[in-house]
């Protein structure tokens, strides 16, 4: 495995290569601009195209002013972003891990800075060369040509330099903004600006053509060899069109690549999200509209991830059915009348049991017990509606879990709970921990199912006499000496194949009339037929 120093060294070498490629592209753009200037000026002096090209090759090798200005340009750029340079290409020590606000601000400058310096220095070159060739600062025909050629070259160089630098530098921005939040400000080149620049480049070429055509039309009137002058004029116009076309093509190609690559990254991110990967992120390379779109995508995924976590937690605080109901219907209070079955279960003598155990042991015991009971109830379509201490309330046949045979399902769930309890107690004995006994009461009838509560907190529950009867029957199981008690409505709605035994009418607390109750007689190891 590579050491930290080795990783830093490899990263530093990569950064130096990026910087070297930026320099090479800047020099190439200046050479292209210088070739345009030389050919244009030669043609403007009436030279043939071949002579102009020959002069260009000779001039490229001995243009000391352009070399000097190019060196000056790089010095100005380094001075303008010296904090950035020291952070990105440190001379000694490990690579910095986080960029401070000053470095982050300077990290947005290289494309615009290099383009601005290139354009300014080309304009400066035009003034210097114009004064040198005209013998003074007064406007002359020669100075006009020099300013026109250097102005056009400066525009070409600036556009080529900007997009050549941006194409490489935008991939380095995540180093300075690892969170993908590149600030919006004045230092950005929007897609709209690029399209506008593309239009301006086309219009600028037309303006230059008009100026050159006017100038050569004047010369044509005084020329001794009109045909040669016309040929030269044609060459100049073709050169201007080619230069403008090259710059516009570079701009269009770069803009297209930025749009396509940015949208491609977002499209690939969407595909990953569609497959359920909510850990995906799209790297943000620019602060233009594509960068904003990428940041918006990342915020969307963060929102989905937060929603997934919320729903996961929500499903653990309430049943998944209640969670889905809340997401679909909101938090409106109220309910609907429905026919349902309610099951109450309670651990007998739990208070005495809990007194002899540490609180943590009690919590562990309850969690293990409720987990086992939930599996038994869910096996028959029931939902645990609430836990109250050591008691639970399960519901069958509500709008959350409609069941045509909810009464029979509740009885089979009770039988499964008893069978599960037997297995649970066997495991408790193996661990040397106390065993449990439970009582179950079941009632079927009309209830109101819906949300109840205040403005700050609501709960999905069932309300009605049926709920009260189920709760009372559960509390009577110990007195009746059976683990399960069923109300008459539940027994009548259940299947005739269930081994139910009539216990008779009993007085239930809170009820004026006696309630006929049944119990389930079967081995609780028995599986559902």
C-alpha positions as CSV (number, residue, x, y, z in Angstrom):
1,X,0.0,0.0,0.0
2,X,1.3,3.4,-0.9
3,X,2.4,5.7,1.9
4,X,0.9,9.1,2.5
5,X,4.1,10.7,1.1
6,X,3.9,8.5,-2.0
7,X,0.3,9.5,-2.5
8,X,1.2,13.2,-2.2
9,X,4.1,12.8,-4.6
10,X,1.9,11.1,-7.2
11,X,-0.8,13.8,-6.8
12,X,1.8,16.6,-7.0
13,X,3.2,15.1,-10.3
14,X,-0.3,15.1,-11.7
15,X,-0.8,18.7,-10.8
16,X,2.5,19.7,-12.4
17,X,1.4,18.0,-15.5
18,X,-1.9,19.8,-15.5
19,X,-0.1,23.1,-15.1
20,X,2.4,22.2,-17.9
21,X,-0.5,21.4,-20.2
22,X,-2.2,24.8,-19.4
23,X,1.1,26.5,-20.3
24,X,1.5,24.6,-23.5
25,X,-2.1,25.5,-24.6
26,X,-1.5,29.1,-23.7
27,X,1.7,29.2,-25.8
28,X,-0.1,27.4,-28.7
29,X,-2.9,30.0,-28.6
30,X,-0.3,32.8,-28.7
31,X,1.5,31.2,-31.6
32,X,-1.8,30.9,-33.5
33,X,-2.5,34.6,-32.8
34,X,1.0,35.6,-33.8
35,X,0.7,33.7,-37.1
36,X,-2.5,35.5,-37.8
37,X,-0.8,38.9,-37.1
38,X,2.2,38.1,-39.3
39,X,0.1,36.9,-42.3
40,X,-2.4,39.7,-42.0
41,X,0.3,42.4,-41.9
42,X,2.2,40.9,-44.8
43,X,-0.9,40.7,-46.9
44,X,-1.8,44.3,-45.8
45,X,1.5,45.4,-47.3
46,X,0.7,43.9,-50.6
47,X,2.7,40.7,-50.3
48,X,1.6,37.5,-52.0
49,X,0.1,34.8,-49.8
50,X,3.2,32.6,-50.3
51,X,5.5,35.4,-49.3
52,X,3.3,36.1,-46.3
53,X,3.5,32.5,-45.1
54,X,7.3,32.5,-45.5
55,X,7.6,35.6,-43.5
56,X,5.4,34.1,-40.8
57,X,7.7,31.1,-40.3
58,X,10.7,33.4,-40.1
59,X,8.9,35.8,-37.8
60,X,7.7,33.1,-35.3
61,X,11.3,32.3,-34.5
62,X,12.5,35.9,-33.9
63,X,9.7,37.8,-32.4
64,X,11.4,38.9,-29.2
65,X,8.5,41.3,-28.2
66,X,5.9,38.5,-28.3
67,X,8.2,36.2,-26.2
68,X,8.8,39.0,-23.7
69,X,5.1,39.8,-23.4
70,X,4.4,36.1,-23.1
71,X,6.8,35.8,-20.2
72,X,5.3,39.0,-18.7
73,X,1.9,37.4,-19.0
74,X,2.8,34.4,-16.9
75,X,4.5,36.5,-14.3
76,X,1.4,38.6,-14.0
77,X,-0.8,35.5,-13.6
78,X,1.5,34.0,-11.0
79,X,1.5,37.2,-9.0
80,X,-2.3,37.5,-9.2
81,X,-2.9,34.0,-7.8
82,X,0.2,33.4,-5.7
83,X,-1.8,32.0,-2.8
84,X,-3.4,29.6,-5.2
85,X,-0.1,28.6,-6.6
86,X,1.4,27.9,-3.2
87,X,-1.6,25.8,-2.3
88,X,-1.9,23.9,-5.6
89,X,1.9,23.4,-6.2
90,X,3.7,23.6,-2.9
91,X,7.4,23.6,-3.1
92,X,7.9,21.7,0.1
93,X,5.9,19.8,2.7
94,X,2.7,17.7,2.3
95,X,-0.2,18.8,0.1
96,X,-2.8,20.9,1.9
97,X,-6.1,19.1,2.5
98,X,-8.5,22.0,2.7
99,X,-8.5,25.3,0.8
100,X,-9.1,28.5,2.8
101,X,-11.6,31.1,1.4
102,X,-8.9,33.2,-0.3
103,X,-7.5,30.1,-2.1
104,X,-11.1,29.1,-3.1
105,X,-11.7,32.6,-4.5
106,X,-8.5,32.5,-6.5
107,X,-9.3,29.0,-7.8
108,X,-12.1,30.5,-9.9
109,X,-9.8,33.0,-11.6
110,X,-7.4,31.1,-13.9
111,X,-9.5,30.9,-17.1
112,X,-10.7,34.5,-17.0
113,X,-7.4,35.8,-15.7
114,X,-5.3,34.1,-18.4
115,X,-7.7,35.3,-21.1
116,X,-7.8,38.8,-19.8
117,X,-4.0,39.0,-19.5
118,X,-3.6,37.6,-23.0
119,X,-6.0,40.1,-24.6
120,X,-4.4,43.1,-22.7
121,X,-0.9,42.2,-23.7
122,X,-1.8,41.7,-27.3
123,X,-3.4,45.1,-27.4
124,X,-0.2,46.5,-25.8
125,X,1.8,44.8,-28.4
126,X,-0.3,46.4,-31.1
127,X,0.3,49.9,-29.6
128,X,4.1,49.3,-29.3
129,X,4.5,47.8,-32.8
130,X,2.3,50.5,-34.3
131,X,4.3,53.3,-32.8
132,X,7.5,51.7,-33.8
133,X,6.5,51.2,-37.4
134,X,4.8,54.6,-37.8
135,X,7.7,56.5,-36.2
136,X,5.5,58.2,-33.6
137,X,2.2,58.1,-31.7
138,X,0.2,59.9,-34.4
139,X,-2.4,57.7,-36.3
140,X,-1.2,56.4,-39.6
141,X,-2.3,53.8,-42.1
142,X,0.4,51.5,-40.8
143,X,-0.7,51.9,-37.2
144,X,-4.3,51.3,-38.2
145,X,-3.3,47.9,-39.7
146,X,-1.2,47.0,-36.7
147,X,-3.9,47.8,-34.2
148,X,-6.5,46.0,-36.3
149,X,-4.3,42.9,-36.6
150,X,-3.3,42.8,-33.0
151,X,-6.8,43.5,-31.8
152,X,-8.1,40.6,-33.8
153,X,-5.2,38.4,-32.6
154,X,-5.9,39.4,-29.0
155,X,-9.5,38.4,-29.3
156,X,-8.5,35.1,-30.9
157,X,-5.8,34.5,-28.2
158,X,-8.2,35.4,-25.4
159,X,-11.0,33.1,-26.4
160,X,-8.6,30.2,-27.2
161,X,-6.7,30.7,-23.9
162,X,-9.9,30.9,-21.9
163,X,-11.5,27.7,-23.1
164,X,-8.1,25.9,-23.3
165,X,-7.5,26.7,-19.7
166,X,-11.1,26.1,-18.5
167,X,-11.2,22.7,-20.2
168,X,-8.3,21.5,-18.0
169,X,-8.9,23.6,-14.9
170,X,-12.5,22.8,-14.3
171,X,-11.5,19.2,-13.4
172,X,-9.3,20.7,-10.6
173,X,-12.1,22.7,-8.9
174,X,-13.4,19.7,-6.8
175,X,-10.0,19.9,-5.0
176,X,-10.9,23.4,-3.7
177,X,-14.7,22.7,-3.3
178,X,-15.0,19.1,-2.1
179,X,-18.6,19.6,-1.0
180,X,-19.5,20.5,-4.7
181,X,-20.8,24.0,-3.7
182,X,-18.9,26.3,-6.0
183,X,-19.9,29.9,-5.1
184,X,-21.9,32.0,-7.6
185,X,-20.4,35.4,-8.2
186,X,-19.0,37.7,-10.8
187,X,-16.2,35.2,-11.6
188,X,-18.1,32.9,-13.9
189,X,-18.8,32.4,-17.6
190,X,-22.4,31.2,-18.0
191,X,-23.7,29.2,-20.9
192,X,-25.6,32.2,-22.0
193,X,-22.4,34.3,-22.0
194,X,-20.6,31.7,-24.1
195,X,-23.5,31.7,-26.6
196,X,-23.4,35.5,-26.7
197,X,-19.6,35.4,-27.2
198,X,-20.1,33.0,-30.1
199,X,-22.5,35.5,-31.7
200,X,-20.1,38.4,-31.0
201,X,-17.2,36.5,-32.7
202,X,-19.3,36.1,-35.8
203,X,-20.3,39.7,-35.8
204,X,-16.8,40.9,-35.1
205,X,-15.5,39.0,-38.1
206,X,-18.1,40.8,-40.3
207,X,-17.0,44.1,-38.9
208,X,-13.4,43.4,-39.6
209,X,-14.3,42.3,-43.1
210,X,-16.1,45.5,-43.7
211,X,-13.2,47.6,-42.4
212,X,-10.7,45.7,-44.5
213,X,-12.9,45.8,-47.6
214,X,-13.3,49.6,-47.2
215,X,-9.5,50.1,-46.8
216,X,-8.6,48.0,-49.8
217,X,-11.3,49.6,-51.9
218,X,-9.4,52.9,-51.3
219,X,-6.2,51.3,-52.3
220,X,-7.8,49.7,-55.3
221,X,-8.6,53.1,-56.7
222,X,-4.9,54.1,-56.7
223,X,-3.4,50.7,-57.4
224,X,-1.2,50.2,-60.4
225,X,-1.9,46.5,-60.5
226,X,-5.6,46.1,-59.7
227,X,-5.7,42.4,-60.1
228,X,-2.9,41.8,-57.6
229,X,-4.6,44.1,-55.2
230,X,-7.9,42.2,-55.6
231,X,-6.1,38.9,-54.9
232,X,-4.5,40.3,-51.8
233,X,-7.9,41.6,-50.6
234,X,-9.3,38.2,-51.1
235,X,-6.5,36.6,-49.1
236,X,-7.0,39.0,-46.2
237,X,-10.7,38.4,-46.1
238,X,-10.2,34.6,-46.2
239,X,-7.7,34.9,-43.4
240,X,-10.1,36.9,-41.2
241,X,-12.9,34.5,-41.9
242,X,-10.7,31.5,-41.1
243,X,-9.5,33.1,-37.8
244,X,-13.0,34.0,-36.8
245,X,-14.2,30.6,-37.8
246,X,-11.4,28.8,-35.9
247,X,-12.2,30.8,-32.7
248,X,-15.9,30.3,-33.1
249,X,-15.5,26.6,-33.7
250,X,-13.3,26.3,-30.6
251,X,-15.9,28.1,-28.6
252,X,-18.8,26.1,-29.9
253,X,-16.9,22.8,-29.5
254,X,-15.9,23.6,-25.9
255,X,-19.4,24.8,-25.1
256,X,-20.9,21.7,-26.6
257,X,-18.4,19.4,-24.7
258,X,-19.2,21.3,-21.4
259,X,-23.0,20.8,-21.9
260,X,-22.8,17.2,-23.1
261,X,-20.3,16.0,-20.5
262,X,-22.2,17.8,-17.7
263,X,-25.6,16.4,-18.7
264,X,-24.0,13.0,-19.2
265,X,-22.7,13.0,-15.6
266,X,-26.2,14.0,-14.3
267,X,-27.9,11.4,-16.5
268,X,-25.6,8.7,-15.2
269,X,-26.3,9.9,-11.7
270,X,-30.1,9.7,-12.3
271,X,-29.6,6.1,-13.5
272,X,-27.8,5.2,-10.3
273,X,-30.5,6.8,-8.2
274,X,-33.1,4.9,-10.2
275,X,-31.3,1.7,-9.3
276,X,-31.7,2.7,-5.6
277,X,-28.2,4.1,-5.0
278,X,-28.8,7.2,-2.9
279,X,-25.1,7.5,-2.0
280,X,-24.3,8.7,-5.5
281,X,-23.0,12.3,-6.1
282,X,-22.3,14.2,-9.3
283,X,-19.0,16.1,-9.3
284,X,-19.4,19.8,-9.8
285,X,-16.8,21.3,-12.2
286,X,-18.2,24.7,-13.0
287,X,-20.3,27.4,-11.5
288,X,-22.4,28.0,-14.6
289,X,-25.9,26.6,-15.3
290,X,-24.5,23.1,-15.7
291,X,-22.8,23.4,-12.3
292,X,-26.0,24.7,-10.8
293,X,-27.9,21.7,-12.3
294,X,-25.3,19.3,-10.8
295,X,-25.5,20.9,-7.4
296,X,-29.3,20.7,-7.6
297,X,-29.1,17.0,-8.4
298,X,-26.8,16.5,-5.4
299,X,-29.3,18.4,-3.2
300,X,-32.1,16.3,-4.5
301,X,-30.3,13.1,-3.7
302,X,-29.5,14.4,-0.2
303,X,-33.2,15.1,0.2
304,X,-34.1,11.6,-1.0
305,X,-31.5,10.1,1.3
306,X,-32.9,12.1,4.3
307,X,-36.4,11.1,3.3
308,X,-35.3,7.5,3.2
309,X,-33.8,7.7,6.7
310,X,-36.9,9.5,8.0
311,X,-39.1,6.8,6.5
312,X,-36.9,4.1,7.9
313,X,-37.1,5.6,11.4
314,X,-40.8,6.3,10.9
315,X,-41.4,2.7,10.1
316,X,-39.7,1.7,13.3
317,X,-41.7,4.1,15.5
318,X,-45.0,3.1,13.8
319,X,-45.9,0.2,11.6
320,X,-45.1,0.4,7.9
321,X,-48.8,0.4,7.2
322,X,-49.4,3.4,9.4
323,X,-46.4,5.2,7.9
324,X,-47.7,4.7,4.3
325,X,-51.2,5.8,5.5
326,X,-49.6,9.0,6.9
327,X,-47.7,9.7,3.7
328,X,-50.8,9.2,1.6
329,X,-53.4,11.0,3.7
330,X,-51.3,13.4,5.8
331,X,-51.9,14.2,9.4
332,X,-55.7,14.9,9.2
333,X,-57.5,14.0,12.4
334,X,-60.7,11.9,12.2
335,X,-61.6,8.4,11.2
336,X,-64.0,6.0,9.5
337,X,-66.4,3.4,10.8
338,X,-65.3,-0.1,10.0
339,X,-65.7,-3.7,11.1
340,X,-62.5,-5.0,12.6
341,X,-61.0,-7.3,15.2
342,X,-58.8,-6.1,18.1
343,X,-56.3,-8.3,20.1
344,X,-54.8,-7.3,23.4
345,X,-51.9,-9.1,25.0
346,X,-50.2,-8.6,28.3
347,X,-47.4,-10.2,30.3
348,X,-48.7,-11.6,33.6
349,X,-47.1,-10.5,36.8
350,X,-44.6,-8.4,34.9
351,X,-44.3,-5.8,37.6
352,X,-43.0,-8.4,40.1
353,X,-40.7,-9.8,37.4
354,X,-39.2,-6.4,36.6
355,X,-38.5,-5.6,40.2
356,X,-35.9,-8.4,40.3
357,X,-34.0,-7.4,37.1
358,X,-31.8,-4.4,36.2
359,X,-33.6,-1.9,33.9
360,X,-31.3,-2.8,31.0
361,X,-32.2,-6.4,31.4
362,X,-35.9,-5.6,31.4
363,X,-35.5,-3.5,28.3
364,X,-33.6,-6.3,26.5
365,X,-36.2,-8.9,27.6
366,X,-39.1,-6.8,26.3
367,X,-37.4,-6.1,23.0
368,X,-36.8,-9.8,22.4
369,X,-40.3,-10.7,23.4
370,X,-42.0,-8.0,21.3
371,X,-39.9,-9.0,18.3
372,X,-41.1,-12.6,18.6
373,X,-44.8,-11.5,19.0
374,X,-44.7,-9.1,16.1
375,X,-43.5,-11.9,13.8
376,X,-46.4,-14.2,15.0
377,X,-49.0,-11.5,14.5
378,X,-47.8,-10.4,11.1
379,X,-47.8,-14.0,9.9
380,X,-51.6,-13.7,9.9
381,X,-52.0,-10.2,8.5
382,X,-52.2,-8.4,11.8
383,X,-50.6,-5.0,12.7
384,X,-49.3,-4.1,16.1
385,X,-50.9,-0.7,16.7
386,X,-49.2,0.2,20.0
387,X,-47.0,-1.0,22.8
388,X,-47.9,0.1,26.3
389,X,-45.4,-1.1,28.8
390,X,-45.5,-4.8,28.7
391,X,-48.8,-4.9,26.7
392,X,-49.5,-4.7,23.0
393,X,-52.5,-4.0,20.9
394,X,-52.9,-5.6,17.5
395,X,-55.5,-4.9,14.8
396,X,-57.0,-7.0,12.0
397,X,-59.3,-5.9,9.2
398,X,-58.8,-2.1,9.4
399,X,-58.4,0.2,6.4
400,X,-54.6,-0.4,6.9
401,X,-54.8,-4.1,6.6
402,X,-58.2,-5.2,5.2
403,X,-58.9,-8.9,5.7
404,X,-62.1,-10.6,4.8
405,X,-61.6,-13.2,7.6
406,X,-60.0,-10.9,10.1
407,X,-61.7,-12.6,13.1
408,X,-60.4,-16.0,12.2
409,X,-57.0,-14.5,11.4
410,X,-56.8,-13.0,14.8
411,X,-57.5,-16.3,16.5
412,X,-54.8,-18.1,14.5
413,X,-52.4,-15.2,15.4
414,X,-53.2,-15.8,19.1
415,X,-52.4,-19.5,18.7
416,X,-49.2,-18.6,16.9
417,X,-48.3,-16.2,19.7
418,X,-48.7,-19.0,22.3
419,X,-46.6,-21.4,20.2
420,X,-43.9,-18.7,19.8
421,X,-44.0,-18.0,23.5
422,X,-43.3,-21.6,24.2
423,X,-40.2,-21.5,22.0
424,X,-39.2,-18.1,23.5
425,X,-39.4,-19.6,27.0
426,X,-37.3,-22.6,26.0
427,X,-34.6,-20.2,24.9
428,X,-34.9,-18.2,28.1
429,X,-34.3,-21.4,30.2
430,X,-31.2,-22.1,28.2
431,X,-29.9,-18.6,29.0
432,X,-30.9,-19.0,32.6
433,X,-33.3,-16.1,32.4
434,X,-36.9,-15.9,33.6
435,X,-39.8,-17.2,31.5
436,X,-43.0,-15.3,30.6
437,X,-46.7,-16.0,30.7
438,X,-49.2,-13.9,28.8
439,X,-52.9,-13.4,28.4
440,X,-54.7,-12.6,25.2
441,X,-58.2,-11.0,24.7
442,X,-59.9,-10.7,21.3
443,X,-63.1,-8.9,20.3
444,X,-64.7,-8.2,16.9
445,X,-67.1,-5.4,16.1
446,X,-67.6,-1.8,14.8
447,X,-64.8,0.6,15.5
448,X,-63.7,4.1,14.4
449,X,-60.3,3.8,12.7
450,X,-58.2,7.0,12.2
451,X,-55.9,9.7,13.6
452,X,-56.6,11.1,17.1
453,X,-54.5,13.5,19.1
454,X,-53.6,17.2,19.3
455,X,-51.9,19.6,17.0
456,X,-48.4,18.6,18.1
457,X,-48.8,14.8,18.1
458,X,-51.3,12.4,16.6
459,X,-51.7,8.6,16.6
460,X,-53.5,6.1,14.3
461,X,-55.7,3.9,16.5
462,X,-59.1,2.3,16.9
463,X,-61.8,3.6,19.2
464,X,-65.0,2.0,20.3
465,X,-66.6,-0.6,22.5
466,X,-64.8,-3.4,20.7
467,X,-61.5,-2.1,21.9
468,X,-62.6,-1.9,25.5
469,X,-64.0,-5.4,25.4
470,X,-60.8,-6.9,24.0
471,X,-58.8,-5.1,26.8
472,X,-61.1,-6.3,29.5
473,X,-61.1,-9.9,28.2
474,X,-57.3,-9.9,28.3
475,X,-57.3,-8.7,31.9
476,X,-59.8,-11.6,32.8
477,X,-57.7,-14.4,31.4
478,X,-55.8,-15.0,34.6
479,X,-59.0,-15.1,36.6
480,X,-60.7,-17.5,34.0
481,X,-57.6,-19.7,34.0
482,X,-57.1,-19.7,30.3
483,X,-54.5,-17.9,28.1
484,X,-57.0,-16.8,25.4
485,X,-60.5,-15.3,25.7
486,X,-62.6,-14.5,22.7
487,X,-65.8,-12.4,22.5
488,X,-68.8,-14.1,21.1
489,X,-68.7,-12.0,17.9
490,X,-65.2,-13.2,17.2
491,X,-66.1,-16.9,17.8
492,X,-69.1,-16.7,15.5
493,X,-67.2,-15.0,12.7
494,X,-64.3,-17.5,12.9
495,X,-64.2,-20.8,11.1
496,X,-66.1,-23.7,12.4
497,X,-63.0,-25.8,12.2
498,X,-61.4,-23.8,15.0
499,X,-61.5,-25.8,18.3
500,X,-63.4,-23.1,20.3
501,X,-65.0,-23.9,23.7
502,X,-67.8,-21.9,25.2
503,X,-67.1,-20.6,28.7
504,X,-70.4,-18.9,29.2
505,X,-71.5,-15.4,30.1
506,X,-69.2,-13.3,32.3
507,X,-69.5,-9.9,33.9
508,X,-67.0,-7.6,32.3
509,X,-65.9,-4.4,34.1
510,X,-67.5,-1.4,32.5
511,X,-70.3,-3.4,30.8
512,X,-73.8,-3.6,32.2
513,X,-74.7,-6.8,30.3
514,X,-72.8,-10.0,30.7
515,X,-70.5,-11.0,27.8
516,X,-70.4,-14.5,26.3
517,X,-66.8,-15.6,26.0
518,X,-65.0,-18.5,24.4
519,X,-61.5,-19.9,24.6
520,X,-59.3,-21.7,22.1
521,X,-58.6,-25.3,22.9
522,X,-55.6,-26.7,21.0
523,X,-52.0,-27.6,21.4
524,X,-50.0,-24.5,20.8
525,X,-47.4,-26.5,19.0
526,X,-50.0,-27.3,16.3
527,X,-49.5,-25.6,12.9
528,X,-52.4,-24.0,11.0
529,X,-54.2,-26.7,9.0
